[in-house]
Structure formats: C-alpha cells, structure tokens
Amino acid sequence: MSGELTLRARGVMARADSVRALLASPNTSLGRFRRDSTLLTNVDDIRQELTQLRAQLESPDGTVGRFSRDSAITLQIAEAQHQMTLLFADLKKHPLRYLSF
C-alpha cells in the first residue's frame, strides 16, 4: 500500500476511534465532546473519508487494488465506515441523546 494512503487510513481510523471512545466515556473531560456542536459534521467527515479510502482500496487498478482483496486494513476500514454510518444515522434521528446539559 502506498505511504500516503497508509497515512490517510491511519489518520481517519484514529479519528473514528477517538469519536467512539469519547462518546462512550462517562469521564467528564471526555464526555464534554458530547456537547460539541460540530459532532455531526465530524462524524460525516470521517464517513466520507472512509468511503473514499475504501473506494481506493477496492479499485482493481495497480498494487493497491491487488493488495486490498484480503487486507486487514480493508476490513477495518469497512467496519469503521459501518460504525460511523450507524452513529451518523443515530445522531440525525436522536440529536438530544448526544447533548449533555
């Protein structure tokens, strides 16, 4: 996999993991993220980046396309994309659930 693609994948996976950890945390310092008005935008940005990465990995062109068929990173990106899609849908459907007063 190309170096740039690897860096992008690591970065977006780290962002997705951070959002999931922050939302799951009862810790007040991390739980403050729930009040962030940019949460929906951040989750949507992560979803879009994951979609782009997944499309690049699934492309049959070049080394990346051949590498992606059985790659663990491809599976991780697919799972993160699925989780961010579910989170995005829940944020849209139940926005008050993610606000701490």
Steps between C-alpha positions, in 0.01 A plus 500: 500500500633845419639711783250782451205264500631329814533834679148602397360167617677521835386858552135442423491178703648690795234771463224238488640323806524831687137589429381156612712515817390852585132422459527182703691661785319598820806707592403867513810622320429268208123523532517873425538403134132408506412867531712585198279649229738368233450133591266430209736673255802310634324164471389583145854604402636172638236302310585675174873445546442132576285469187775653287766274650287194456435588136874538440574168667228318306614639168645222282767737367861470605667352805249640747213323326678166504607545862154589624319175431609333824643789696425545869496876450226466240287310751574756773405788272176325403413443867584859597293628209205288613530622859524866394198456274298358789618779730418766241150360453446492877629857535249614238214299650567574871708820523402571861650169610845645433452826689605524863336771702 
